[in-house]
């Protein structure tokens, strides 16, 4: 039997584009890169970061 786990992750477009670039650089799928980053807590850290501070 194959069990699939589905989870929904809502990200800002800018963050998704960053992850897409990282996945391309490391030659991974976007889903695999998101999973790896979630496991180390990187996405939560970036979501909590205030993007307006960089302007």
N, C-alpha and C positions, 0 to 999 in steps of 0.2 A: 504494500500500500504506500502511496505517496501522500504525504501531508504537506499542505502549503500554509504558510502563515502570511497573512496580509496585514499590513499596517499602513495607515495614512499619515503622511507627514506634510504639513503645510509650511512652506518656506517662502521667503521673499524671492523675487525673481533674481536679484543680484546674487544672493547666496546660492541659488540653484545654478546660475551661470558659473560661479566659482567652482562648484563641485564638478560641473561638467568639464571644465578645463583641467581640473586635477585628474579626473578619470581618464581623460584623453592622454595626458602627460604620462601617467603610470600604466597606460594600456589596460584599463579595467572597464567594466561596464559601469554605468552611472549608479545602478542599484547596488552593486558590490561596493563601490566607493562610499555611497551613503551609509551602508551597513557598517563598514569599517570605521567611518568617522563617528557614527552614533555610538559604537562600542567604546571609543576612547573619549567620548563626551565633547568632541570638537564642535559639532553642530549646535548643541545647546549653548556652548560658550559664545559662538558667533551670533546666535539668535538673541541672546541677552545683551550683546554689544549694541550700543546706540550708534547707528550709522551717521547721525547728524553731527556727532562730535568731530568727524573728519572733515567737515566743510570749512 
